[in-house]
């Protein structure tokens, strides 16, 4: 992170951008039950002298996940379901925070499966919001997702608006839930959080690598929601985070039935972004990345940088976002080190929607860093209020 000494963000590991981002991502889930500050601090303290050792990172987060899961299971046996659910949700988040840097760790699949089960078991115990694990038909396979129901006191007996929420480069549907989804559904907007190709369970257990044609699974998600009786098919929006700043705009541009689009962080030419990143790596410099660079090859299911770059040739928004017609919101931090603000402006200028808004967060107000990781609530409140204004829940 640039200007670390003067940076107002909570930067736990000043010498390591990736680790600081990873801890901040976890900490930012606290408002929605995904983290306990003391538990995170205990992990952070255990890692203070091991900065950059990704095996240690995996082990400490998994250890905390085991500890909190065990507490949850014990409370479950006593019939204390709300306490159990709270523990299991945090455990799921800790497990996945550790695994993000170590997909090839021998314990990776086991720990990830524990995370998915912990979250699903917790979801079954929680009545508000109501969280329903679902499967979205997708060719001859299905995509795993979480359907979070709109608050009934807002939605009433009428079909509600809904939002498809895709992952980014390196997160999951469970992690996405802790990015303010309870606040969205409290506004009367249902949310379908999807592990698309290249993300979450889809890439780990279902053999679905990342593809450039987001509209393929964007259409599948739209049609799944449109078929649900609780959802108004004319008021379905789409959003995604980080690399999702490519996914959501492409989906909304090529699937015209979407009624709104939110890009939580901008993208423009992802091929060029990685060309520059590899150029830095080759010169001995470390670009600001949220996961190890090998993650790129892993999500594409290829073994070489050259093969990954070939796949990236399709990840360009120019010529596509000009086709967008629905209302569009783009959020970006002025100090985003992964994607410069200039690229956000390029994307925004190109979008064809007449109703479009670019919201840039400054150092002084917070939300200055990548996808507002330093003050996630300011981003969440901006997005959810905008969506409420556009999709008009309760009507």
C-alpha positions as CSV (number, residue, x, y, z in Angstrom):
1,X,0.0,0.0,0.0
2,X,1.4,3.4,-1.0
3,X,2.3,6.0,1.6
4,X,1.8,3.5,4.4
5,X,3.0,5.9,7.2
6,X,0.4,8.4,6.3
7,X,-2.4,6.0,5.3
8,X,-5.4,6.3,7.5
9,X,-6.4,2.7,6.8
10,X,-5.9,-0.1,9.3
11,X,-2.8,-1.8,7.8
12,X,-1.7,-4.7,9.9
13,X,1.3,-5.8,7.9
14,X,2.9,-2.6,6.6
15,X,5.5,-4.4,4.5
16,X,3.1,-6.8,2.8
17,X,0.2,-5.4,0.7
18,X,-1.4,-8.8,0.1
19,X,-1.5,-9.9,3.7
20,X,-2.8,-6.5,4.8
21,X,-5.5,-6.7,2.2
22,X,-6.4,-10.2,3.3
23,X,-6.7,-9.3,7.0
24,X,-8.7,-6.2,6.1
25,X,-11.1,-8.2,3.9
26,X,-11.8,-10.4,6.9
27,X,-12.0,-7.6,9.4
28,X,-14.5,-5.7,7.2
29,X,-17.0,-8.5,7.5
30,X,-17.4,-7.8,11.3
31,X,-20.6,-5.6,10.8
32,X,-22.4,-8.6,9.3
33,X,-21.2,-11.4,11.6
34,X,-18.2,-12.6,9.6
35,X,-15.5,-11.7,12.0
36,X,-14.7,-11.0,15.7
37,X,-12.0,-8.4,16.1
38,X,-10.3,-10.2,19.0
39,X,-10.1,-13.5,17.0
40,X,-8.6,-11.7,14.0
41,X,-6.1,-9.9,16.2
42,X,-5.0,-13.3,17.7
43,X,-4.4,-14.6,14.2
44,X,-2.6,-11.4,13.3
45,X,-0.3,-11.5,16.4
46,X,0.5,-15.2,15.6
47,X,1.6,-14.1,12.1
48,X,3.5,-10.9,13.0
49,X,6.9,-12.7,12.8
50,X,6.0,-14.8,9.8
51,X,5.0,-12.2,7.2
52,X,5.0,-13.6,3.7
53,X,4.9,-17.2,4.8
54,X,1.6,-18.3,3.2
55,X,1.7,-21.8,4.8
56,X,1.7,-20.1,8.2
57,X,-1.1,-17.8,7.0
58,X,-3.2,-20.9,6.0
59,X,-2.4,-22.8,9.2
60,X,-3.2,-19.9,11.6
61,X,-6.5,-19.1,9.9
62,X,-7.5,-22.8,9.8
63,X,-6.6,-23.1,13.4
64,X,-8.9,-20.3,14.4
65,X,-11.6,-21.7,12.1
66,X,-11.3,-25.0,13.9
67,X,-11.5,-23.4,17.3
68,X,-14.6,-21.3,16.5
69,X,-16.3,-24.2,14.6
70,X,-15.8,-26.5,17.6
71,X,-17.4,-23.8,19.9
72,X,-20.3,-23.6,17.4
73,X,-20.8,-27.3,17.3
74,X,-20.8,-27.5,21.1
75,X,-23.5,-24.8,21.3
76,X,-25.5,-26.6,18.6
77,X,-25.6,-29.7,20.8
78,X,-27.0,-27.5,23.6
79,X,-29.7,-26.2,21.4
80,X,-28.2,-22.7,21.3
81,X,-28.8,-22.3,17.6
82,X,-28.2,-18.6,17.2
83,X,-24.9,-18.8,19.1
84,X,-24.0,-21.8,17.1
85,X,-24.8,-20.1,13.8
86,X,-22.8,-17.1,14.6
87,X,-19.7,-19.2,15.4
88,X,-20.1,-21.4,12.3
89,X,-20.4,-18.3,10.1
90,X,-17.2,-16.8,11.4
91,X,-15.4,-20.2,11.2
92,X,-16.4,-20.4,7.5
93,X,-15.0,-17.0,6.8
94,X,-11.7,-17.8,8.7
95,X,-11.3,-21.1,6.8
96,X,-11.7,-19.4,3.4
97,X,-9.5,-16.4,4.3
98,X,-6.7,-18.9,5.0
99,X,-7.3,-21.0,1.9
100,X,-7.3,-18.0,-0.5
101,X,-3.5,-18.0,-0.6
102,X,-3.0,-21.7,-0.6
103,X,-5.3,-23.5,-3.0
104,X,-2.6,-26.1,-3.6
105,X,-2.1,-26.9,0.1
106,X,-2.8,-30.6,0.7
107,X,-5.4,-29.5,3.3
108,X,-7.0,-27.0,1.0
109,X,-10.0,-29.0,-0.3
110,X,-10.7,-30.4,3.2
111,X,-10.7,-26.9,4.8
112,X,-12.7,-25.4,2.0
113,X,-15.4,-28.1,2.3
114,X,-15.5,-27.4,6.1
115,X,-16.1,-23.8,5.3
116,X,-19.0,-24.5,2.9
117,X,-20.6,-26.9,5.4
118,X,-20.2,-24.6,8.3
119,X,-21.8,-21.7,6.5
120,X,-24.7,-23.9,5.1
121,X,-25.3,-25.4,8.6
122,X,-25.4,-21.9,10.1
123,X,-27.7,-20.7,7.3
124,X,-30.2,-23.4,8.2
125,X,-30.3,-22.2,11.8
126,X,-30.9,-18.5,10.9
127,X,-34.4,-17.3,10.3
128,X,-33.5,-13.6,9.5
129,X,-32.3,-13.1,6.9
130,X,-33.4,-16.4,5.3
131,X,-30.5,-18.0,3.4
132,X,-31.3,-20.8,1.0
133,X,-28.5,-22.8,-0.7
134,X,-29.5,-23.3,-4.4
135,X,-28.2,-24.7,-7.7
136,X,-28.5,-22.7,-10.9
137,X,-28.8,-24.8,-14.1
138,X,-25.8,-24.1,-16.3
139,X,-25.4,-26.3,-19.4
140,X,-25.0,-29.9,-18.2
141,X,-23.8,-28.7,-14.8
142,X,-25.1,-26.3,-12.1
143,X,-23.6,-23.3,-10.3
144,X,-23.7,-23.2,-6.5
145,X,-25.4,-20.1,-5.1
146,X,-27.0,-18.6,-2.0
147,X,-30.5,-17.1,-2.4
148,X,-31.0,-14.6,0.4
149,X,-34.7,-13.7,0.7
150,X,-35.9,-10.1,0.8
151,X,-37.1,-8.9,4.2
152,X,-40.9,-9.9,4.2
153,X,-41.9,-6.8,6.1
154,X,-40.7,-4.7,3.1
155,X,-41.5,-7.1,0.3
156,X,-44.9,-8.0,1.6
157,X,-46.8,-10.4,-0.6
158,X,-45.6,-8.9,-3.9
159,X,-42.7,-10.2,-6.0
160,X,-39.5,-8.3,-4.9
161,X,-36.6,-6.9,-6.8
162,X,-33.5,-9.0,-6.7
163,X,-29.8,-8.7,-7.3
164,X,-27.4,-11.2,-8.8
165,X,-24.1,-10.9,-7.0
166,X,-21.1,-12.5,-8.7
167,X,-17.7,-13.0,-7.0
168,X,-14.4,-11.3,-8.1
169,X,-11.0,-12.7,-8.9
170,X,-10.4,-14.6,-5.7
171,X,-13.4,-14.5,-3.4
172,X,-16.5,-16.8,-2.8
173,X,-20.2,-16.7,-2.3
174,X,-19.7,-17.2,1.5
175,X,-17.2,-14.3,1.7
176,X,-19.6,-12.2,-0.4
177,X,-22.4,-12.7,2.0
178,X,-20.4,-10.8,4.6
179,X,-20.1,-7.8,2.4
180,X,-23.4,-6.2,3.5
181,X,-25.9,-8.6,2.0
182,X,-28.0,-8.6,5.2
183,X,-28.4,-4.9,4.8
184,X,-29.4,-5.2,1.1
185,X,-32.2,-7.8,1.8
186,X,-33.4,-5.6,4.8
187,X,-34.2,-3.0,2.1
188,X,-36.5,-5.5,0.4
189,X,-34.2,-6.6,-2.4
190,X,-33.4,-10.4,-2.6
191,X,-29.9,-11.4,-3.4
192,X,-28.5,-14.4,-5.4
193,X,-24.8,-14.8,-4.5
194,X,-23.2,-17.0,-7.2
195,X,-19.9,-18.9,-7.4
196,X,-19.5,-18.4,-11.2
197,X,-16.9,-20.2,-13.3
198,X,-13.4,-19.6,-11.9
199,X,-14.7,-18.9,-8.4
200,X,-15.5,-20.7,-5.2
201,X,-16.9,-24.2,-5.5
202,X,-17.3,-24.0,-9.2
203,X,-13.5,-23.9,-9.9
204,X,-12.5,-26.1,-6.9
205,X,-15.0,-29.0,-7.2
206,X,-16.9,-28.7,-10.4
207,X,-14.3,-28.3,-13.1
208,X,-15.5,-24.8,-14.2
209,X,-12.6,-22.5,-15.0
210,X,-13.0,-18.8,-15.6
211,X,-14.3,-17.7,-19.0
212,X,-14.6,-14.3,-20.6
213,X,-18.2,-14.7,-21.7
214,X,-19.8,-13.6,-18.4
215,X,-23.2,-13.3,-20.2
216,X,-23.4,-17.1,-20.4
217,X,-23.7,-17.5,-16.6
218,X,-25.2,-14.0,-16.3
219,X,-28.2,-15.2,-18.3
220,X,-28.4,-18.5,-16.4
221,X,-28.6,-16.5,-13.1
222,X,-31.1,-14.1,-14.5
223,X,-33.4,-16.9,-15.7
224,X,-33.1,-18.8,-12.5
225,X,-34.3,-15.7,-10.5
226,X,-37.0,-14.8,-13.1
227,X,-38.6,-18.2,-12.6
228,X,-38.9,-17.7,-8.8
229,X,-42.3,-16.6,-7.7
230,X,-40.8,-14.3,-5.0
231,X,-39.0,-12.2,-7.7
232,X,-40.1,-9.6,-10.1
233,X,-38.4,-10.5,-13.4
234,X,-38.5,-6.9,-14.5
235,X,-36.5,-5.7,-11.5
236,X,-33.4,-7.9,-11.4
237,X,-30.0,-6.2,-11.2
238,X,-26.5,-7.6,-11.5
239,X,-23.3,-6.7,-9.6
240,X,-19.9,-8.0,-8.8
241,X,-16.7,-6.9,-7.0
242,X,-13.1,-6.3,-8.1
243,X,-12.5,-8.4,-11.2
244,X,-16.3,-8.4,-11.1
245,X,-16.0,-4.9,-12.5
246,X,-15.6,-6.8,-15.7
247,X,-18.2,-9.5,-15.1
248,X,-21.2,-7.4,-14.2
249,X,-20.9,-4.7,-16.9
250,X,-20.4,-7.3,-19.6
251,X,-23.4,-9.3,-18.3
252,X,-25.6,-6.2,-18.2
253,X,-24.5,-5.1,-21.6
254,X,-25.1,-8.4,-23.4
255,X,-28.1,-9.6,-21.3
256,X,-30.6,-6.7,-21.8
257,X,-33.1,-8.1,-19.3
258,X,-31.0,-6.8,-16.4
259,X,-32.6,-3.7,-14.9
260,X,-29.5,-2.3,-13.1
261,X,-25.8,-2.9,-12.9
262,X,-23.3,-2.1,-10.2
263,X,-19.5,-2.5,-10.6
264,X,-17.9,-2.6,-7.2
265,X,-14.5,-1.5,-8.5
266,X,-13.6,-0.9,-12.1
267,X,-12.1,-2.9,-14.9
268,X,-11.3,-2.0,-18.5
269,X,-8.7,-4.1,-20.2
270,X,-7.7,-7.0,-17.9
271,X,-5.2,-8.3,-20.5
272,X,-3.3,-5.1,-20.3
273,X,-3.5,-5.1,-16.5
274,X,-1.8,-8.4,-16.3
275,X,0.7,-7.6,-19.0
276,X,1.9,-4.7,-16.8
277,X,1.8,-6.9,-13.6
278,X,4.0,-9.5,-15.2
279,X,6.3,-6.8,-16.5
280,X,6.8,-5.6,-12.9
281,X,7.3,-9.1,-11.7
282,X,10.0,-9.8,-14.3
283,X,11.8,-6.6,-13.3
284,X,11.9,-7.8,-9.7
285,X,9.2,-5.6,-8.4
286,X,6.0,-6.8,-6.7
287,X,2.7,-5.5,-8.0
288,X,-0.1,-4.9,-5.6
289,X,-2.1,-8.1,-5.8
290,X,-4.7,-9.6,-3.4
291,X,-3.5,-13.2,-4.0
292,X,-0.3,-14.8,-5.4
293,X,0.1,-14.3,-9.1
294,X,-0.1,-18.1,-9.7
295,X,-3.8,-17.7,-8.9
296,X,-4.4,-16.4,-12.5
297,X,-3.2,-19.7,-14.0
298,X,-5.2,-21.7,-11.5
299,X,-8.6,-20.2,-12.2
300,X,-8.1,-20.6,-15.9
301,X,-7.0,-24.2,-15.5
302,X,-3.7,-23.7,-17.4
303,X,-0.1,-24.2,-16.4
304,X,1.8,-21.4,-18.1
305,X,1.7,-17.6,-18.1
306,X,1.4,-17.6,-21.9
307,X,-1.7,-19.8,-21.8
308,X,-3.3,-17.5,-19.2
309,X,-2.5,-14.4,-21.2
310,X,-4.1,-16.0,-24.2
311,X,-7.3,-16.5,-22.2
312,X,-7.1,-12.9,-21.1
313,X,-7.4,-11.6,-24.6
314,X,-11.2,-11.7,-24.3
315,X,-11.3,-9.7,-21.0
316,X,-11.8,-6.3,-22.6
317,X,-14.8,-4.1,-22.1
318,X,-14.3,-1.7,-25.0
319,X,-16.9,-2.4,-27.7
320,X,-19.2,-4.1,-25.1
321,X,-20.2,-1.6,-22.4
322,X,-21.2,0.8,-25.1
323,X,-24.2,-1.5,-25.5
324,X,-25.4,-1.1,-21.9
325,X,-28.8,0.5,-21.5
326,X,-29.8,-0.1,-17.8
327,X,-28.9,2.3,-15.0
328,X,-25.2,1.8,-14.0
329,X,-23.3,2.6,-10.8
330,X,-19.5,2.4,-10.6
331,X,-17.6,2.6,-7.3
332,X,-13.9,3.2,-7.1
333,X,-11.3,4.2,-4.5
334,X,-9.2,7.1,-5.4
335,X,-6.1,5.3,-4.0
336,X,-6.9,1.9,-5.5
337,X,-3.4,0.3,-6.1
338,X,-4.7,-2.6,-8.1
339,X,-6.7,-0.7,-10.7
340,X,-5.9,3.0,-11.3
341,X,-8.7,5.5,-11.1
342,X,-7.9,6.5,-14.8
343,X,-9.2,3.1,-15.9
344,X,-12.4,3.6,-13.9
345,X,-12.9,6.8,-15.8
346,X,-12.3,5.1,-19.1
347,X,-14.9,2.5,-18.4
348,X,-17.4,4.9,-17.1
349,X,-17.1,7.2,-20.1
350,X,-17.6,4.3,-22.5
351,X,-20.8,2.9,-20.8
352,X,-23.8,3.5,-23.0
353,X,-26.4,3.9,-20.3
354,X,-28.0,7.3,-20.0
355,X,-28.5,6.9,-16.3
356,X,-25.0,6.3,-15.0
357,X,-23.1,7.3,-11.8
358,X,-19.4,7.2,-10.9
359,X,-18.7,7.4,-7.2
360,X,-15.1,7.9,-6.2
361,X,-14.1,7.7,-2.5
362,X,-11.3,10.0,-1.2
363,X,-8.7,9.5,1.5
364,X,-10.4,11.9,3.8
365,X,-13.9,10.2,3.7
366,X,-12.7,6.6,3.7
367,X,-13.2,3.9,1.1
368,X,-10.0,5.1,-0.5
369,X,-8.5,1.6,-1.2
370,X,-9.5,-1.2,-3.5
371,X,-13.3,-1.9,-3.3
372,X,-13.5,0.2,-0.2
373,X,-11.7,-2.5,1.9
374,X,-10.6,0.2,4.3
375,X,-14.2,1.3,5.0
376,X,-16.5,-1.2,3.5
377,X,-19.7,0.2,4.9
378,X,-19.4,3.5,3.0
379,X,-19.4,1.5,-0.2
380,X,-22.2,-0.9,0.9
381,X,-24.5,2.0,1.9
382,X,-23.8,3.8,-1.4
383,X,-24.6,0.7,-3.5
384,X,-27.7,-0.5,-1.6
385,X,-29.3,3.0,-1.4
386,X,-28.7,3.5,-5.1
387,X,-30.2,0.1,-5.9
388,X,-33.2,0.8,-3.6
389,X,-33.8,4.1,-5.6
390,X,-33.5,2.3,-8.9
391,X,-35.3,-1.0,-8.2
392,X,-37.9,0.5,-5.8
393,X,-38.5,-2.4,-3.3
394,X,-41.9,-2.5,-1.5
395,X,-43.8,-1.3,-4.6
